[in-house]
Amino acid sequence: MATGSVILIAVGARWAAEGSLKPGVLVAQGLYLSMIFSPLRTLLELYLKLQEGRVSLARFKEYLAVGCEVRSGRRPLPAPSPGRSGSRG
């Protein structure tokens, strides 16, 4: 929208200065331009959110597809002592 606004202001200001375009028409054209681009921007944002969701879902599926691998170490971990629950409360 920035490019369209710049063109509208540049050309419209010149025409308004020459007297071939009334300033009110220039303002109305700017409002029409924003009325056109606002729904398009909303649709684009929705499309981008859907794409982000697709990518996130694909990454989550890849994560779930990776198998859990448990390897036995050289030394087993010591068994917990009978009097300790493992929390430091």
BARODO-225854 format. One record per residue: residue in three letters; chain; x, y, z of N, C-alpha, C, O in turn. Coordinates in Angstrom, 1 decimal, m for minus. Layout:
{rest: ALA kette: A nu: X nv: Y nw: Z cau: X cav: Y caw: Z cu: X cv: Y cw: Z ou: X ov: Y ow: Z}
...
//
This chain:
{rest: MET kette: A nu: 0.8 nv: m1.2 nw: 0.0 cau: 0.0 cav: 0.0 caw: 0.0 cu: 0.9 cv: 1.2 cw: 0.0 ou: 0.4 ov: 2.3 ow: m0.5}
{rest: ALA kette: A nu: 2.1 nv: 1.2 nw: 0.5 cau: 2.9 cav: 2.4 caw: 0.6 cu: 3.2 cv: 2.9 cw: m0.8 ou: 3.2 ov: 4.1 ow: m1.0}
{rest: THR kette: A nu: 3.5 nv: 2.0 nw: m1.7 cau: 3.8 cav: 2.5 caw: m3.0 cu: 2.6 cv: 3.2 cw: m3.7 ou: 2.8 ov: 4.2 ow: m4.3}
{rest: GLY kette: A nu: 1.5 nv: 2.6 nw: m3.5 cau: 0.3 cav: 3.2 caw: m4.1 cu: m0.1 cv: 4.5 cw: m3.5 ou: m0.5 ov: 5.4 ow: m4.2}
{rest: SER kette: A nu: 0.2 nv: 4.6 nw: m2.2 cau: m0.1 cav: 5.9 caw: m1.5 cu: 0.9 cv: 7.0 cw: m2.0 ou: 0.5 ov: 8.1 ow: m2.2}
{rest: VAL kette: A nu: 2.2 nv: 6.6 nw: m2.1 cau: 3.2 cav: 7.6 caw: m2.6 cu: 2.8 cv: 8.0 cw: m4.0 ou: 2.9 ov: 9.2 ow: m4.3}
{rest: ILE kette: A nu: 2.4 nv: 7.1 nw: m4.9 cau: 2.1 cav: 7.5 caw: m6.2 cu: 0.8 cv: 8.4 cw: m6.2 ou: 0.8 ov: 9.4 ow: m6.9}
{rest: LEU kette: A nu: m0.1 nv: 8.0 nw: m5.4 cau: m1.4 cav: 8.8 caw: m5.3 cu: m1.1 cv: 10.2 cw: m4.8 ou: m1.6 ov: 11.2 ow: m5.4}
{rest: ILE kette: A nu: m0.3 nv: 10.3 nw: m3.8 cau: 0.0 cav: 11.6 caw: m3.2 cu: 0.8 cv: 12.5 cw: m4.2 ou: 0.6 ov: 13.6 ow: m4.4}
{rest: ALA kette: A nu: 1.9 nv: 11.8 nw: m4.8 cau: 2.7 cav: 12.6 caw: m5.7 cu: 2.0 cv: 13.1 cw: m7.0 ou: 2.0 ov: 14.3 ow: m7.3}
{rest: VAL kette: A nu: 1.2 nv: 12.2 nw: m7.6 cau: 0.5 cav: 12.6 caw: m8.8 cu: m0.7 cv: 13.5 cw: m8.4 ou: m0.9 ov: 14.5 ow: m9.1}
{rest: GLY kette: A nu: m1.4 nv: 13.1 nw: m7.4 cau: m2.6 cav: 13.9 caw: m7.0 cu: m2.2 cv: 15.3 cw: m6.5 ou: m3.0 ov: 16.2 ow: m6.8}
{rest: ALA kette: A nu: m1.1 nv: 15.4 nw: m5.8 cau: m0.7 cav: 16.7 caw: m5.3 cu: m0.4 cv: 17.6 cw: m6.5 ou: m0.7 ov: 18.8 ow: m6.5}
{rest: ARG kette: A nu: 0.3 nv: 17.0 nw: m7.5 cau: 0.6 cav: 17.8 caw: m8.7 cu: m0.6 cv: 18.3 cw: m9.4 ou: m0.7 ov: 19.4 ow: m9.8}
{rest: TRP kette: A nu: m1.6 nv: 17.3 nw: m9.6 cau: m2.8 cav: 17.7 caw: m10.3 cu: m3.6 cv: 18.7 cw: m9.4 ou: m4.2 ov: 19.6 ow: m10.0}
{rest: ALA kette: A nu: m3.6 nv: 18.5 nw: m8.1 cau: m4.3 cav: 19.5 caw: m7.3 cu: m3.7 cv: 20.9 cw: m7.4 ou: m4.4 ov: 21.9 ow: m7.4}
{rest: ALA kette: A nu: m2.3 nv: 20.9 nw: m7.4 cau: m1.7 cav: 22.2 caw: m7.6 cu: m2.0 cv: 22.9 cw: m8.9 ou: m2.1 ov: 24.1 ow: m9.0}
{rest: GLU kette: A nu: m2.1 nv: 22.0 nw: m9.9 cau: m2.4 cav: 22.6 caw: m11.3 cu: m3.9 cv: 23.0 cw: m11.4 ou: m4.3 ov: 23.8 ow: m12.3}
{rest: GLY kette: A nu: m4.7 nv: 22.5 nw: m10.5 cau: m6.1 cav: 22.8 caw: m10.5 cu: m7.0 cv: 21.8 cw: m11.3 ou: m8.2 ov: 22.0 ow: m11.4}
{rest: SER kette: A nu: m6.4 nv: 20.8 nw: m11.8 cau: m7.2 cav: 19.8 caw: m12.5 cu: m7.8 cv: 18.7 cw: m11.6 ou: m8.6 ov: 17.9 ow: m12.1}
{rest: LEU kette: A nu: m7.5 nv: 18.8 nw: m10.3 cau: m8.0 cav: 17.8 caw: m9.4 cu: m8.3 cv: 18.6 cw: m8.1 ou: m7.5 ov: 19.3 ow: m7.6}
{rest: LYS kette: A nu: m9.5 nv: 18.4 nw: m7.6 cau: m9.9 cav: 19.1 caw: m6.3 cu: m9.2 cv: 18.3 cw: m5.1 ou: m9.1 ov: 17.1 ow: m5.2}
{rest: PRO kette: A nu: m8.8 nv: 19.0 nw: m4.1 cau: m8.2 cav: 18.3 caw: m2.9 cu: m9.1 cv: 17.3 cw: m2.3 ou: m8.7 ov: 16.3 ow: m1.8}
{rest: GLY kette: A nu: m10.5 nv: 17.5 nw: m2.3 cau: m11.4 cav: 16.6 caw: m1.7 cu: m11.4 cv: 15.3 cw: m2.5 ou: m11.6 ov: 14.2 ow: m1.9}
{rest: VAL kette: A nu: m11.2 nv: 15.3 nw: m3.8 cau: m11.2 cav: 14.1 caw: m4.6 cu: m9.9 cv: 13.4 cw: m4.3 ou: m9.9 ov: 12.1 ow: m4.3}
{rest: LEU kette: A nu: m8.8 nv: 14.1 nw: m4.1 cau: m7.6 cav: 13.4 caw: m3.7 cu: m7.7 cv: 12.7 cw: m2.4 ou: m7.2 ov: 11.5 ow: m2.3}
{rest: VAL kette: A nu: m8.4 nv: 13.3 nw: m1.4 cau: m8.6 cav: 12.6 caw: m0.1 cu: m9.5 cv: 11.4 cw: m0.3 ou: m9.2 ov: 10.4 ow: 0.3}
{rest: ALA kette: A nu: m10.5 nv: 11.6 nw: m1.1 cau: m11.4 cav: 10.4 caw: m1.3 cu: m10.7 cv: 9.3 cw: m2.0 ou: m11.0 ov: 8.1 ow: m1.7}
{rest: GLN kette: A nu: m9.9 nv: 9.6 nw: m3.0 cau: m9.1 cav: 8.5 caw: m3.6 cu: m8.2 cv: 7.8 cw: m2.6 ou: m8.0 ov: 6.6 ow: m2.7}
{rest: GLY kette: A nu: m7.6 nv: 8.6 nw: m1.7 cau: m6.8 cav: 7.9 caw: m0.7 cu: m7.6 cv: 7.0 cw: 0.2 ou: m7.1 ov: 5.9 ow: 0.6}
{rest: LEU kette: A nu: m8.8 nv: 7.4 nw: 0.6 cau: m9.7 cav: 6.5 caw: 1.4 cu: m10.1 cv: 5.3 cw: 0.6 ou: m10.1 ov: 4.2 ow: 1.1}
{rest: TYR kette: A nu: m10.4 nv: 5.5 nw: m0.7 cau: m10.7 cav: 4.3 caw: m1.5 cu: m9.6 cv: 3.3 cw: m1.6 ou: m9.7 ov: 2.1 ow: m1.6}
{rest: LEU kette: A nu: m8.4 nv: 3.9 nw: m1.7 cau: m7.2 cav: 3.0 caw: m1.8 cu: m7.0 cv: 2.2 cw: m0.5 ou: m6.7 ov: 1.0 ow: m0.6}
{rest: SER kette: A nu: m7.2 nv: 2.9 nw: 0.6 cau: m7.1 cav: 2.1 caw: 1.9 cu: m8.2 cv: 1.1 cw: 2.0 ou: m8.0 ov: 0.0 ow: 2.6}
{rest: MET kette: A nu: m9.4 nv: 1.4 nw: 1.5 cau: m10.5 cav: 0.5 caw: 1.6 cu: m10.3 cv: m0.7 cw: 0.7 ou: m10.8 ov: m1.8 ow: 1.0}
{rest: ILE kette: A nu: m9.5 nv: m0.6 nw: m0.4 cau: m9.2 cav: m1.7 caw: m1.2 cu: m8.1 cv: m2.6 cw: m0.6 ou: m8.2 ov: m3.8 ow: m0.6}
{rest: PHE kette: A nu: m7.1 nv: m1.9 nw: 0.0 cau: m5.9 cav: m2.7 caw: 0.5 cu: m6.2 cv: m3.3 cw: 1.8 ou: m5.5 ov: m4.3 ow: 2.2}
{rest: SER kette: A nu: m7.0 nv: m2.8 nw: 2.6 cau: m7.3 cav: m3.3 caw: 4.0 cu: m7.7 cv: m4.8 cw: 4.0 ou: m7.2 ov: m5.6 ow: 4.7}
{rest: PRO kette: A nu: m8.8 nv: m5.1 nw: 3.2 cau: m9.2 cav: m6.5 caw: 3.2 cu: m8.1 cv: m7.4 cw: 2.5 ou: m8.0 ov: m8.6 ow: 2.9}
{rest: LEU kette: A nu: m7.4 nv: m6.9 nw: 1.5 cau: m6.3 cav: m7.7 caw: 0.9 cu: m5.2 cv: m8.0 cw: 2.0 ou: m4.7 ov: m9.1 ow: 2.0}
{rest: ARG kette: A nu: m4.9 nv: m7.0 nw: 2.8 cau: m3.9 cav: m7.2 caw: 3.8 cu: m4.4 cv: m8.2 cw: 4.8 ou: m3.6 ov: m9.1 ow: 5.3}
{rest: THR kette: A nu: m5.6 nv: m8.2 nw: 5.2 cau: m6.2 cav: m9.1 caw: 6.1 cu: m6.1 cv: m10.6 cw: 5.6 ou: m5.8 ov: m11.5 ow: 6.3}
{rest: LEU kette: A nu: m6.5 nv: m10.7 nw: 4.3 cau: m6.4 cav: m12.0 caw: 3.7 cu: m5.0 cv: m12.5 cw: 3.6 ou: m4.7 ov: m13.7 ow: 3.8}
{rest: LEU kette: A nu: m4.0 nv: m11.6 nw: 3.3 cau: m2.6 cav: m12.0 caw: 3.3 cu: m2.2 cv: m12.5 cw: 4.6 ou: m1.4 ov: m13.5 ow: 4.8}
{rest: GLU kette: A nu: m2.5 nv: m11.8 nw: 5.7 cau: m2.2 cav: m12.2 caw: 7.0 cu: m2.7 cv: m13.5 cw: 7.4 ou: m2.1 ov: m14.3 ow: 8.0}
{rest: LEU kette: A nu: m4.0 nv: m13.8 nw: 7.0 cau: m4.6 cav: m15.0 caw: 7.3 cu: m3.9 cv: m16.2 cw: 6.5 ou: m3.6 ov: m17.2 ow: 7.1}
{rest: TYR kette: A nu: m3.5 nv: m15.9 nw: 5.3 cau: m2.8 cav: m16.9 caw: 4.5 cu: m1.4 cv: m17.2 cw: 5.2 ou: m1.0 ov: m18.4 ow: 5.2}
{rest: LEU kette: A nu: m0.7 nv: m16.2 nw: 5.6 cau: 0.5 cav: m16.4 caw: 6.3 cu: 0.4 cv: m17.2 cw: 7.6 ou: 1.2 ov: m18.0 ow: 7.9}
{rest: LYS kette: A nu: m0.7 nv: m16.9 nw: 8.3 cau: m0.9 cav: m17.7 caw: 9.6 cu: m1.2 cv: m19.1 cw: 9.2 ou: m0.7 ov: m20.0 ow: 9.9}
{rest: LEU kette: A nu: m1.9 nv: m19.4 nw: 8.2 cau: m2.2 cav: m20.8 caw: 7.8 cu: m0.9 cv: m21.5 cw: 7.4 ou: m0.7 ov: m22.7 ow: 7.7}
{rest: GLN kette: A nu: 0.0 nv: m20.8 nw: 6.7 cau: 1.2 cav: m21.4 caw: 6.3 cu: 2.1 cv: m21.7 cw: 7.5 ou: 2.7 ov: m22.7 ow: 7.5}
{rest: GLU kette: A nu: 2.1 nv: m20.8 nw: 8.5 cau: 2.9 cav: m21.0 caw: 9.7 cu: 2.3 cv: m22.2 cw: 10.4 ou: 3.1 ov: m23.0 ow: 10.9}
{rest: GLY kette: A nu: 1.0 nv: m22.4 nw: 10.4 cau: 0.4 cav: m23.5 caw: 11.0 cu: 0.8 cv: m24.8 cw: 10.3 ou: 1.1 ov: m25.8 ow: 11.0}
{rest: ARG kette: A nu: 0.8 nv: m24.8 nw: 9.0 cau: 1.2 cav: m26.0 caw: 8.2 cu: 2.6 cv: m26.4 cw: 8.5 ou: 2.9 ov: m27.6 ow: 8.7}
{rest: VAL kette: A nu: 3.5 nv: m25.4 nw: 8.6 cau: 4.9 cav: m25.7 caw: 8.9 cu: 5.1 cv: m26.2 cw: 10.3 ou: 5.8 ov: m27.2 ow: 10.5}
{rest: SER kette: A nu: 4.4 nv: m25.6 nw: 11.2 cau: 4.4 cav: m26.1 caw: 12.6 cu: 3.9 cv: m27.5 cw: 12.7 ou: 4.5 ov: m28.3 ow: 13.4}
{rest: LEU kette: A nu: 2.8 nv: m27.8 nw: 12.1 cau: 2.3 cav: m29.2 caw: 12.1 cu: 3.3 cv: m30.2 cw: 11.5 ou: 3.5 ov: m31.3 ow: 12.0}
{rest: ALA kette: A nu: 3.9 nv: m29.8 nw: 10.4 cau: 4.9 cav: m30.7 caw: 9.7 cu: 6.1 cv: m30.9 cw: 10.7 ou: 6.6 ov: m32.1 ow: 10.7}
{rest: ARG kette: A nu: 6.5 nv: m29.9 nw: 11.3 cau: 7.7 cav: m30.1 caw: 12.3 cu: 7.3 cv: m30.9 cw: 13.4 ou: 8.1 ov: m31.8 ow: 13.9}
{rest: PHE kette: A nu: 6.0 nv: m30.8 nw: 13.9 cau: 5.6 cav: m31.6 caw: 15.0 cu: 5.5 cv: m33.1 cw: 14.6 ou: 5.8 ov: m33.9 ow: 15.4}
{rest: LYS kette: A nu: 5.0 nv: m33.3 nw: 13.4 cau: 4.9 cav: m34.7 caw: 12.9 cu: 6.3 cv: m35.3 cw: 12.8 ou: 6.5 ov: m36.5 ow: 13.1}
{rest: GLU kette: A nu: 7.3 nv: m34.5 nw: 12.3 cau: 8.7 cav: m34.9 caw: 12.2 cu: 9.2 cv: m35.3 cw: 13.6 ou: 9.9 ov: m36.3 ow: 13.8}
{rest: TYR kette: A nu: 8.9 nv: m34.5 nw: 14.6 cau: 9.3 cav: m34.7 caw: 16.0 cu: 8.7 cv: m36.0 cw: 16.5 ou: 9.4 ov: m36.8 ow: 17.2}
{rest: LEU kette: A nu: 7.4 nv: m36.3 nw: 16.2 cau: 6.8 cav: m37.5 caw: 16.7 cu: 7.3 cv: m38.7 cw: 15.9 ou: 7.3 ov: m39.8 ow: 16.5}
{rest: ALA kette: A nu: 7.8 nv: m38.5 nw: 14.7 cau: 8.3 cav: m39.7 caw: 13.9 cu: 9.7 cv: m40.1 cw: 14.4 ou: 10.1 ov: m41.3 ow: 14.2}
{rest: VAL kette: A nu: 10.4 nv: m39.3 nw: 15.1 cau: 11.7 cav: m39.6 caw: 15.6 cu: 11.5 cv: m40.6 cw: 16.8 ou: 10.8 ov: m40.3 ow: 17.7}
{rest: GLY kette: A nu: 12.1 nv: m41.8 nw: 16.7 cau: 12.0 cav: m42.8 caw: 17.7 cu: 12.7 cv: m42.4 cw: 19.0 ou: 13.7 ov: m41.7 ow: 18.9}
{rest: CYS kette: A nu: 12.2 nv: m42.9 nw: 20.1 cau: 12.9 cav: m42.7 caw: 21.3 cu: 14.0 cv: m43.7 cw: 21.4 ou: 13.8 ov: m44.9 ow: 21.3}
{rest: GLU kette: A nu: 15.2 nv: m43.2 nw: 21.7 cau: 16.3 cav: m44.1 caw: 21.8 cu: 16.9 cv: m44.1 cw: 23.2 ou: 17.4 ov: m43.0 ow: 23.6}
{rest: VAL kette: A nu: 17.0 nv: m45.2 nw: 23.8 cau: 17.5 cav: m45.3 caw: 25.1 cu: 18.8 cv: m46.2 cw: 25.1 ou: 18.6 ov: m47.4 ow: 24.7}
{rest: ARG kette: A nu: 19.9 nv: m45.6 nw: 25.4 cau: 21.1 cav: m46.4 caw: 25.4 cu: 21.6 cv: m46.8 cw: 26.8 ou: 21.4 ov: m45.9 ow: 27.7}
{rest: SER kette: A nu: 22.1 nv: m47.9 nw: 26.9 cau: 22.6 cav: m48.3 caw: 28.2 cu: 24.0 cv: m47.7 cw: 28.4 ou: 24.8 ov: m47.9 ow: 27.5}
{rest: GLY kette: A nu: 24.2 nv: m47.1 nw: 29.5 cau: 25.6 cav: m46.5 caw: 29.8 cu: 26.5 cv: m47.6 cw: 30.3 ou: 26.2 ov: m48.7 ow: 30.5}
{rest: ARG kette: A nu: 27.7 nv: m47.2 nw: 30.5 cau: 28.8 cav: m48.1 caw: 31.0 cu: 28.5 cv: m48.4 cw: 32.5 ou: 28.7 ov: m49.5 ow: 32.9}
{rest: ARG kette: A nu: 28.1 nv: m47.3 nw: 33.2 cau: 27.8 cav: m47.6 caw: 34.6 cu: 26.3 cv: m47.3 cw: 34.9 ou: 25.8 ov: m46.3 ow: 34.4}
{rest: PRO kette: A nu: 25.6 nv: m48.2 nw: 35.5 cau: 24.2 cav: m47.9 caw: 35.8 cu: 24.1 cv: m46.9 cw: 36.9 ou: 25.0 ov: m46.7 ow: 37.7}
{rest: LEU kette: A nu: 23.0 nv: m46.1 nw: 36.9 cau: 22.8 cav: m45.1 caw: 37.9 cu: 22.6 cv: m45.8 cw: 39.3 ou: 22.0 ov: m46.9 ow: 39.3}
{rest: PRO kette: A nu: 23.0 nv: m45.2 nw: 40.4 cau: 22.7 cav: m45.8 caw: 41.7 cu: 21.3 cv: m45.8 cw: 42.0 ou: 20.5 ov: m44.9 ow: 41.7}
{rest: ALA kette: A nu: 20.8 nv: m46.8 nw: 42.7 cau: 19.4 cav: m46.9 caw: 43.1 cu: 19.2 cv: m45.9 cw: 44.2 ou: 20.0 ov: m45.6 ow: 45.0}
{rest: PRO kette: A nu: 18.0 nv: m45.3 nw: 44.2 cau: 17.7 cav: m44.3 caw: 45.2 cu: 17.7 cv: m44.9 cw: 46.6 ou: 17.3 ov: m46.1 ow: 46.8}
{rest: SER kette: A nu: 18.1 nv: m44.1 nw: 47.6 cau: 18.0 cav: m44.7 caw: 49.0 cu: 16.6 cv: m44.8 cw: 49.5 ou: 15.7 ov: m44.1 ow: 49.0}
{rest: PRO kette: A nu: 16.3 nv: m45.8 nw: 50.3 cau: 14.9 cav: m46.0 caw: 50.7 cu: 14.3 cv: m44.9 cw: 51.4 ou: 13.1 ov: m44.8 ow: 51.4}
{rest: GLY kette: A nu: 15.0 nv: m44.0 nw: 52.1 cau: 14.4 cav: m43.0 caw: 52.9 cu: 14.2 cv: m41.7 cw: 52.1 ou: 13.6 ov: m40.8 ow: 52.7}
{rest: ARG kette: A nu: 14.7 nv: m41.6 nw: 50.9 cau: 14.6 cav: m40.3 caw: 50.2 cu: 13.6 cv: m40.5 cw: 49.1 ou: 13.5 ov: m41.5 ow: 48.4}
{rest: SER kette: A nu: 12.8 nv: m39.4 nw: 48.9 cau: 11.7 cav: m39.5 caw: 47.9 cu: 12.2 cv: m38.8 cw: 46.6 ou: 11.5 ov: m38.8 ow: 45.6}
{rest: GLY kette: A nu: 13.4 nv: m38.2 nw: 46.7 cau: 13.9 cav: m37.5 caw: 45.5 cu: 13.7 cv: m36.0 cw: 45.4 ou: 14.2 ov: m35.3 ow: 44.6}
{rest: SER kette: A nu: 12.8 nv: m35.5 nw: 46.3 cau: 12.5 cav: m34.1 caw: 46.3 cu: 13.2 cv: m33.5 cw: 47.5 ou: 13.4 ov: m34.1 ow: 48.6}
{rest: ARG kette: A nu: 13.6 nv: m32.2 nw: 47.4 cau: 14.2 cav: m31.5 caw: 48.5 cu: 13.2 cv: m30.6 cw: 49.1 ou: 13.3 ov: m29.4 ow: 48.7}
{rest: GLY kette: A nu: 12.4 nv: m31.0 nw: 49.9 cau: 11.3 cav: m30.1 caw: 50.3 cu: 11.5 cv: m29.7 cw: 51.7 ou: 10.6 ov: m29.0 ow: 52.2}
//
